[in-house]
Amino acid sequence: MDSLYFKTHTMCWGTLGTVRPFSKFHPQNDVMRIHQALEKKDVTTLVSVLTNRNNAQRRIIAETFIEATERDLVDLLKKILSGDLEDLMTELMMSPAEHECHRLRRAMAGLGTDEETLLEILCSRSSEEIRDISAAYGQIYKKDLEKDVKAETSGDFAKLVVALVNKEEVAGVVEKDIESLAASLKEKKADASPWIDILTSRDSNHLNKVLTGLEMENGQTVIPVLEKRFSGDIRLGLSVLVECIQNRDMYLAKRLSQMKVSTVHGVMVSHSEEDLLCIRVAFLKLVGTSLYTTLQVKYKDFAPTYGHKIIIIIIDCD
C-alpha cells in the first residue's frame, strides 16, 4: 500500500499513528497495577500497562499517581529501570512537545553536536510545530532555542538552523525561485544563501514545484548536485531539508534503517501517534522488510521486556 494512500485516507480509528487510546481506560486501576508493579520491581507489568496507553492517557496516569501516592511516577520508574529501557519509558511519559525539546537539548549537550537529530526535528516539522516546540523549550529549560542552536553551530549551517527555528511560509514565485537556486549553483563557489532563504520560507507544495523545476532544468536530481557543490555541515543540512520536502516519510524511514537505538527511540516515540503508518510503508519500500520484522531481528539479543517494548510501540505493523 502506497504512502499516498495514507495521505488521502484515514484508518478505521482515525489516525495514521500506530498507538491508539486504550478503549477500556481506567486510570485508577492502572495506577493500582503500576504501584504494585513498582513495589515488586515487575518490569513486565510496567511495560505492558504504559505502552498500551496513548500519550494523553499516560499523562493522566501520571497525574492520578501523584494524587494517590504523592510521589512522582517518572522518578520511581527511573529507580526501577535502567539503560535504554529507562530512557525509552521516560520519553514515553513526556508530552509530544516536551519530548522534541528533550531530543533537541540532548543533541546539543556535551562535547560535539548531533547535527542529524537537530536536522531531523527542525526539517521535518512545520513552522507551526516549530513555534510550539520553541515555546515549550523556553518554558522547560528557561533558555532560547534559537540562541542555543546558534551557539552550537557555525557558518552557513548556523544560518540554516536559525532559519529553520524561525521558518515562516511566505508567498513566492516558482519560476523566480528556480532561477535563484540555479544561479547559485553556477557560481564558482555555490552560494548557500538562496537555498536557506527559499527552502525555509515557502510551503511544501511550492517547494516541490521549485525542486521539480530545478531538476528538469539541470537534468539531474537535486541531492547529488548539493553533495557535489557544497561541503561539510551545510551540505548535510541542505540535503536533509530537500529530502524532507520531497518525501519526509522516506527520510524518516532512512533514519530508522540505521538502527541506532537513540534514533529508533526518538522517531518511534515522536511519530507513533501521528504518522508512523506512513513511515512504515516507506521503510518497507526502502529496506524490503517490514519495520516490525526488522526490529524483531535487530533487538533479539536484548532483554525480553526491551524487545517487547519496542514492538508494542509499533503495534499492528504486520
N, C-alpha and C positions, 0 to 999 in steps of 0.2 A: 504494500500500500504506500503510495507516494506521499511525501510531506505536504504537497499541495492539497491533498485531501483533508489533512488536519487543519489547514488554514481556512477551509470553507465549510467544514462540518464539525460540530461538537459531538463528543461521545455521549453515551446514554446518561452519564451523570453530570454532563455539562461542563467538563473541564478537559484540558489537554494534559493535565498532570496525571501522575500515577498514584499519588497518595490522596485518598478521599476521606471525608469526615466519617468517623465511626458511627454507624446508624443507631446503635444502642448505647449511646454515650451517657454515662452516669458518673460525673466527676467524683462524687463522694465514695463510690465503690472503687474507682481507680485509685484514689488516694489511700484507701484502706489496704488495697493489694500492694501498692508501692511501699507503704510504710512497713508492712510485714516483710516484704522482699528486702528492704534496706537492712532491717534487723537481722535477717538470715543471710545477708550478702548473696541473695538469689539473683544473679545477673540475668539469667534466662527470663525470669518474670519481668524484670525491669525493662529489658529489651522488648519483650512481647507486648507489653502494655503501651509503652511510649512510642513505639514505631508503628503501631496500628491506630494511631490518632493523628489527625492533621495538626498543623501548627497552632491554629486557634484553640483547638481542644487541649493541646499540651500546655498552652498558656493558662487556660482555665484551671487545669490540674495543678499547675504551679501556684496559682493564687489560692486555690482551695486548700492546698497542702499547708501553706503558711497560716491560713486561718485555723486549721485543725491542729497544727503541731507547733506553731510559732517558730518554725525552722525553715530555712531556705532549701528547696529541693535540689537545686543545681549544686550547692555546696556539698550536700550529702552524696550526690551522685559522684562527685569528684573524689570523695573519700573511698567509695566502693570500687570504682572503675579505674582504669589506668591506660596509658598509651593511646593508641589510635582510637580505641573504642570510647575512651573518656572524651577525647576531642570531638568525636562524631556525635555522641549523645548530648554533650553540652551545646554543640552547634544547633542541634535539633530543637533545643529549648529556647533558642533566640527567636525574636521576631524577624521577618524577612529583611527589613532594613538594617536591623542590628547585626544580622549575620553578614550582610555585604560590608558593613563598616568593619566588622571583626576581620574579615578577609583582607580588606584594604590595609588595615592597621598592621596586621601580621606580615603582609607583603613588604611593608616599609620598615619593619622592626629589625634591629640588629645590624650586623655588617652586610652591606650589599642590599640590593632591592630586587624583589621578584617582579621583574617587568612584565612577564607574561600574565600573571594574575591581575596586576593593575590594568593591563590592556583588556583582558577578558571582561572584566566588570565594566570599565569605562566605555569600551567599544560596543558591547552587546546590549547595553541598557539605553532606553530612550532618554531624551532630555528631561522629561518629567520625572522619570525614575531616578536619574542622577541628582536632580534637585532634592528629592526626598532623602536620598542616601546622604547627600552633603549636609542637609539639615540635621539628620539623625547623628551623623558623625560629630557635629559640633556639640550636640546635647550630651552624647555619651562620653566623649574624650575631652570636651572643652577646648577643642582646637579647630582650626580652619582647614578643611580638606585641601583646598587649593594651595594654601601655603605649605602644607605637609608634602604633597606630591611634587611641588616645585622644588622644595628643599632636597628631595631625594633624587632629582633628575637634573639634566643639564642640556644646553644647546637646543637644537631643533626638537629633540624628544621632549624636553621640558615644555616647550611651546605647545606641542601636540597634546600632552596630558592635561595641561592647564586649559586648553581649548575644549577638551573633552569634558572636563569638570563643569565648564561654563557653556556647553553647547546649547544653542538655540536654533530653531528651524526658521529661517528667513527665506523670502522669495528669491529665486534666481532664474536665469535664462539658460536652458540646457546647452544651446549652441555656444553661448559665451563661455560657460564653464568648461566645455570641451576644449575650446580654443586656449583658455588659460592653462589648463593642465598639459595640453600638447606642447605649448610654447615652453613651459618649464622644463620639459624633457629634451628640448632641442638645444638648450644652453650647454656650454662646455661642462659646467658643473650644474647638475639638476638642482632646481630651487624647490625646497620643501614647502615654502610659504603658501603658494596657491593650493597645494594639496591639503594642508592643515586648514586653511580658511574655508575652502569649499566643502570638504568632507565632514567638517564638524558643524556646518551651519545650514544644511539642507535636509529635507525629508527623504526617507529611503526610496520612495518612488522616483523622485527627481534624480537622486544619485545613481540609481540603477540605470536610468536612461543616459546619464552622463558617462558612466563607465562602459556601457554597451557601445555608445557612440565613439568613445575613445578607442575601444578595441577594434571597431570597424575601420577607423582611420589609420591605426597603426598596423593592423593585420595580425595582431597577437594579443593574448590575454594580458591583463594589467599586472598581475602579480610578478611574472618573470621580468617585466620591464622595471618594476620598482626594485626588485632584487638586484638588477644589473646596474641601475643608475644611482641607487642610494646605498649607504653602508651603516653599520652599527645599529644603535637602538632605534633611530628614525626609520630605517628600513624595516625593522621588525614591527614598529608601531603602525606605519602606513599599510603594511601587508595585512596585519590583523584587522585593521579598520576596514580595508577593502573586502576581506573575507567575510566580515560580519555584515557588511552592506549587501553583498551578493548572496550569501547563504549563511545566516547566523547559525542555523541548526547544524550544518555541516562543520562549521568551525568548532562548535562546542563538542561535536562528536569526535573531532580530531583531538581535542583536549582530553577527552575521556580515553581515547585509544592509547594514550601514553601510559595509562595505568599507573600513574603516580598517585599514591594514597591521598595526599592532601588535595590534589586536583580533583580526583574522583569524589571525595567527600564534598568539596566546595561546590562543584557543578551539580551533583545529585541533590544536595540539600537546597540549593538555590532554585532549582528548576523542577523539583519533584511535584510541586502543586501547581505549576504554571504550564509547562510545555515539554515535559520530559518525553511524552509520546512522540513528538516531532523529532526530538534529538535521537530517540531510539531508532526511528526509521532511518535517519541519516547515518547512524552508526552501522546499521545492518548493510546499507549500501556501500559504506566506506570499507568495512572490515570483512563483510561476508558472513559474519556470525552475529547472533543477537547479543545485545548488551548483557542480558540475563545470563546467557551461557558463558560469555567471556568472563564475567565477574565470578561465576562459579568456579571456573578453571583457575583464574588468577588468584583467588583467595582460598583455595582448597587447603593450603597448608597453615592457615590461620586458625585461631580458636573457633570452635563451632558457633559461639554466640556472635563473634565478629562477622563471620561469613553470613550468618543468618540475618544480622542487622543490615548488611549491605543489600541483600536480596529483597528484604521486606520493603526497603525504600523504593525499589523499582517493581513493586508488586504488579502482577498481570503483564509482565514484559513478554512472556511467551504465550 
